[in-house]
Amino acid sequence: MNDDHVEPSPYVAGLPFGRELPLPECVGWQTFPFAGEMTVRPLERPVLPEPPRHGEDGPESCDICRRADETYLWTDEYWRLSALEEPSGLPGTVLLWSREHHDLADLPAERAAEIGPMLQRAERAVSALGGIARVHISRWGDGAAHLHWWLFGRPEGMLQLRGSDMPLWGDALPALSAADWQASNKLIAAAMAEGGGTAHV
């Protein structure tokens, strides 16, 4: 990144900064976790160039690269699976990381070919907890330059947790007990290890 002046794209330049925006349709969905009076936050002016993400300068600046395998739930030669640092309100919330410091755009072809099978394995491992209707998989990538996917287990029968608002529900629901969270992590790690690699919990 450099400090050169960057002009916003035509799309960004045309956004309604400082004007009141209508509430989006999702506010009326059964799956939306919040109720009551709400307004849309005013759009802030763009920050250009954008500040670097964590690890943007390479593996030497990346905490994910420096983490020992023993701090993950499961690892193999090319991939690692971690839990959240603390329990959330959802069972089976994990992150799948590439071992090497890449983002999706520069991931070597051999690793890119493994993405589908690895996400499938991780989804099956979360489902192995039992009582999981669906596993939602998300990738944002705005916080860290190290490739990772989020996987969220939706509890069976909890139709209100369907769809894109599920991570918000995870923040709103009571957190799992430490014992239940550790037991879930152990089951997920063991399920991953059935297909190879090493469980660390």
C-alpha positions as CSV (number, residue, x, y, z in Angstrom):
1,M,0.0,0.0,0.0
2,N,1.1,3.5,-0.7
3,D,-0.1,7.0,0.4
4,D,-0.9,8.1,-3.1
5,H,-4.3,9.8,-3.5
6,V,-6.9,7.3,-4.8
7,E,-10.1,8.4,-6.4
8,P,-13.3,6.5,-5.4
9,S,-14.8,4.3,-8.1
10,P,-17.9,5.7,-9.9
11,Y,-20.1,3.4,-7.8
12,V,-18.7,4.7,-4.5
13,A,-18.7,8.3,-5.7
14,G,-22.4,8.0,-6.4
15,L,-23.4,6.7,-3.0
16,P,-25.8,8.9,-0.9
17,F,-23.4,10.0,1.8
18,G,-25.0,11.9,4.6
19,R,-28.5,11.2,3.5
20,E,-31.1,9.2,5.3
21,L,-31.5,5.7,3.9
22,P,-34.6,3.4,4.2
23,L,-34.5,0.3,6.3
24,P,-33.7,-2.8,4.2
25,E,-36.2,-5.5,3.6
26,C,-34.3,-8.0,5.8
27,V,-35.5,-6.0,8.9
28,G,-38.9,-7.6,8.4
29,W,-37.7,-11.2,7.9
30,Q,-38.6,-13.7,10.6
31,T,-34.9,-14.5,10.8
32,F,-33.8,-11.0,11.6
33,P,-32.6,-11.0,15.2
34,F,-33.6,-7.5,16.3
35,A,-36.9,-5.6,16.8
36,G,-38.0,-2.1,17.7
37,E,-37.1,1.3,16.3
38,M,-34.1,1.2,14.0
39,T,-32.4,3.5,11.5
40,V,-29.7,2.9,9.0
41,R,-26.3,4.4,9.9
42,P,-25.2,7.2,7.7
43,L,-22.7,6.2,5.1
44,E,-19.2,7.3,6.0
45,R,-16.9,8.7,3.3
46,P,-14.5,6.1,1.8
47,V,-11.0,5.6,3.2
48,L,-8.7,5.4,0.2
49,P,-6.3,3.9,0.0
50,E,-7.7,1.3,2.4
51,P,-5.6,0.5,5.5
52,P,-3.7,-2.8,5.3
53,R,-5.4,-5.9,6.7
54,H,-3.6,-7.9,9.4
55,G,-0.9,-9.9,7.7
56,E,-1.0,-7.9,4.5
57,D,2.8,-7.5,4.6
58,G,3.4,-11.2,4.4
59,P,3.9,-14.2,6.8
60,E,6.3,-12.3,9.0
61,S,3.6,-9.9,10.0
62,C,0.9,-12.6,10.4
63,D,-0.2,-13.9,13.8
64,I,-2.0,-16.9,12.1
65,C,1.3,-18.0,10.5
66,R,3.1,-17.9,13.9
67,R,0.5,-19.9,15.8
68,A,1.6,-23.4,16.8
69,D,-0.3,-26.3,15.5
70,E,-1.3,-27.3,19.1
71,T,-3.4,-24.2,19.3
72,Y,-5.7,-25.4,16.5
73,L,-8.4,-28.1,16.7
74,W,-6.9,-30.0,13.8
75,T,-4.1,-29.7,11.3
76,D,-2.6,-31.4,8.3
77,E,0.2,-30.6,5.9
78,Y,-1.7,-27.8,4.1
79,W,-4.8,-26.8,6.2
80,R,-5.7,-26.0,9.8
81,L,-9.0,-25.8,11.7
82,S,-9.5,-23.5,14.7
83,A,-12.3,-22.7,17.2
84,L,-13.2,-19.3,18.4
85,E,-11.2,-17.9,21.3
86,E,-14.3,-18.1,23.5
87,P,-17.6,-19.9,23.3
88,S,-20.4,-18.2,21.3
89,G,-24.1,-18.8,21.2
90,L,-23.9,-21.3,18.3
91,P,-22.6,-24.9,18.4
92,G,-19.8,-25.8,16.1
93,T,-18.4,-22.5,15.0
94,V,-15.0,-23.1,13.5
95,L,-12.6,-21.5,11.0
96,L,-10.7,-23.3,8.2
97,W,-7.3,-21.8,7.4
98,S,-4.7,-22.4,4.7
99,R,-1.4,-23.3,6.4
100,E,0.7,-21.2,4.0
101,H,0.2,-17.4,3.9
102,H,-2.0,-16.9,0.9
103,D,-5.3,-15.3,0.0
104,L,-7.8,-16.8,-2.4
105,A,-6.4,-14.8,-5.4
106,D,-2.8,-16.1,-5.0
107,L,-3.6,-19.6,-3.6
108,P,-1.5,-22.2,-5.5
109,A,-3.5,-24.3,-7.9
110,E,-2.9,-27.5,-6.0
111,R,-4.4,-25.9,-2.8
112,A,-7.2,-24.3,-4.7
113,A,-8.2,-27.7,-5.9
114,E,-8.5,-28.9,-2.3
115,I,-10.9,-26.1,-1.2
116,G,-14.1,-28.0,-2.1
117,P,-13.1,-31.3,-0.4
118,M,-11.7,-29.5,2.7
119,L,-14.9,-27.5,3.2
120,Q,-16.9,-30.7,2.7
121,R,-14.8,-32.4,5.4
122,A,-15.2,-29.5,7.8
123,E,-19.0,-29.3,7.2
124,R,-19.3,-33.1,7.9
125,A,-17.2,-32.6,11.1
126,V,-19.5,-29.9,12.4
127,S,-22.5,-32.0,11.5
128,A,-21.0,-34.9,13.5
129,L,-22.0,-33.0,16.6
130,G,-25.5,-34.1,16.0
131,G,-28.6,-31.9,16.1
132,I,-27.2,-29.7,13.3
133,A,-29.6,-29.0,10.4
134,R,-27.2,-27.0,8.2
135,V,-23.7,-25.8,8.2
136,H,-23.3,-22.2,6.9
137,I,-20.0,-21.3,5.3
138,S,-18.9,-17.7,4.9
139,R,-15.8,-15.9,3.7
140,W,-15.3,-12.2,4.3
141,G,-11.5,-11.6,4.4
142,D,-11.7,-7.9,5.5
143,G,-9.8,-8.5,8.8
144,A,-7.0,-10.8,7.9
145,A,-5.0,-11.3,4.7
146,H,-4.6,-15.0,5.5
147,L,-7.2,-17.2,3.7
148,H,-9.9,-18.5,6.0
149,W,-13.5,-19.6,6.0
150,W,-16.1,-19.5,8.8
151,L,-18.4,-22.5,9.4
152,F,-21.5,-22.1,11.6
153,G,-23.6,-25.0,12.7
154,R,-27.3,-24.2,12.7
155,P,-29.2,-26.1,15.4
156,E,-31.9,-28.4,14.0
157,G,-35.4,-26.9,14.4
158,M,-34.2,-23.4,14.9
159,L,-35.7,-22.0,11.7
160,Q,-35.4,-18.4,13.0
161,L,-31.6,-18.8,12.7
162,R,-31.7,-19.6,8.9
163,G,-29.9,-17.6,6.4
164,S,-27.4,-14.7,6.4
165,D,-28.3,-13.3,9.9
166,M,-27.1,-16.5,11.7
167,P,-23.7,-15.0,12.8
168,L,-25.7,-12.1,14.4
169,W,-27.7,-14.7,16.3
170,G,-24.5,-16.2,17.5
171,D,-23.6,-13.0,19.2
172,A,-27.1,-12.5,20.7
173,L,-27.7,-16.0,22.1
174,P,-26.3,-17.1,25.4
175,A,-22.8,-18.5,25.0
176,L,-22.3,-22.2,25.4
177,S,-20.7,-23.3,28.7
178,A,-17.0,-23.8,28.6
179,A,-17.4,-27.6,29.1
180,D,-19.9,-27.9,26.2
181,W,-17.8,-25.8,23.9
182,Q,-14.7,-27.9,24.7
183,A,-16.6,-31.1,24.2
184,S,-17.9,-29.9,20.8
185,N,-14.4,-28.8,19.7
186,K,-13.1,-32.3,20.6
187,L,-15.8,-34.0,18.6
188,I,-15.1,-31.8,15.5
189,A,-11.4,-32.4,15.7
190,A,-11.8,-36.1,16.0
191,A,-14.2,-36.2,13.0
192,M,-11.6,-34.2,10.9
193,A,-8.9,-36.6,12.0
194,E,-10.8,-39.6,10.7
195,G,-9.9,-38.4,7.2
196,G,-6.3,-37.8,8.0
197,G,-4.3,-35.1,9.8
198,T,-4.0,-34.6,13.6
199,A,-6.5,-33.7,16.2
200,H,-5.0,-31.4,18.9
201,V,-7.8,-31.5,21.5
